[in-house]
Amino acid sequence: ANNHRKLSDFGIRNGTRLQADDFLQDYTLLINVLHSEDLEKDVEFEVVGDAPERIGPKPSEPTSRNISNGSDDGAQPSTSTGNQQ
């Protein structure tokens, strides 16, 4: 519904800083909007960025839970011997 609207219709102008969050990937992107009249012919916008050095996935936290029988609820296997007849 907003495809026909301009960024300025939303109050986004030269110097505006936007933040986009991807919660599923735990990723945040900062976007600085800068107005320029010096674009090549038929070019409406340009995306320029400084990407941080590539870093691998976050190291997983060590698990200190004891998992037995496929359950992580802390239950331990039975050690009772019972009466065998």
C-alpha positions in Angstrom: 0.0 0.0 0.0 3.0 2.3 0.5 4.8 1.6 -2.8 3.7 4.9 -4.4 4.8 7.0 -1.4 8.2 8.7 -1.1 10.5 8.4 1.9 9.9 12.0 2.7 6.2 11.1 3.3 7.4 9.2 6.3 9.7 11.9 7.6 12.8 10.3 6.2 15.1 12.9 4.8 18.8 13.6 4.2 20.7 12.6 7.4 18.1 10.2 8.7 19.4 7.0 10.3 17.3 3.9 10.1 17.7 0.6 12.0 16.5 -2.7 10.6 16.4 -5.7 12.9 16.2 -9.4 11.8 15.3 -11.1 15.1 15.5 -14.6 13.6 19.1 -14.2 12.6 20.0 -11.8 15.5 21.2 -9.2 13.0 20.9 -5.4 13.0 21.5 -3.2 10.0 22.0 0.6 10.3 21.1 2.6 7.2 22.2 6.2 6.8 20.1 8.1 4.2 22.2 10.7 2.3 20.7 12.8 -0.5 22.8 13.3 -3.6 22.2 15.1 -6.9 25.3 13.6 -8.5 23.9 10.2 -9.6 24.5 8.9 -13.1 21.7 9.2 -15.7 18.6 7.1 -15.0 19.9 6.1 -11.6 17.4 6.8 -8.9 19.4 5.7 -5.8 22.7 4.0 -4.9 23.5 1.6 -2.1 26.9 2.1 -0.6 28.2 0.4 2.5 31.0 -0.4 4.8 30.7 -4.0 5.8 32.5 -5.1 9.0 35.0 -7.8 8.6 33.3 -11.1 8.1 32.9 -12.9 11.4 31.6 -16.4 11.7 28.6 -17.4 13.7 28.5 -16.7 17.4 30.1 -19.4 19.4 27.5 -21.6 21.0 27.3 -21.5 24.8 28.6 -24.6 26.5 25.8 -26.8 27.8 26.3 -27.9 31.4 23.0 -29.8 31.6 23.1 -33.6 31.9 20.8 -35.1 29.3 19.8 -38.7 29.7 17.3 -40.7 27.7 16.7 -37.8 25.3 15.2 -35.6 28.0 16.7 -32.4 29.3 14.4 -32.0 32.3 17.0 -33.1 34.7 15.5 -36.5 35.4 18.0 -39.2 36.0 17.6 -42.9 35.2 16.2 -45.1 37.9 18.8 -47.0 40.0 16.3 -49.0 42.1 16.7 -52.8 42.0 13.3 -53.7 43.3 12.2 -57.2 44.4 12.9 -59.8 41.7 11.2 -63.1 42.3 
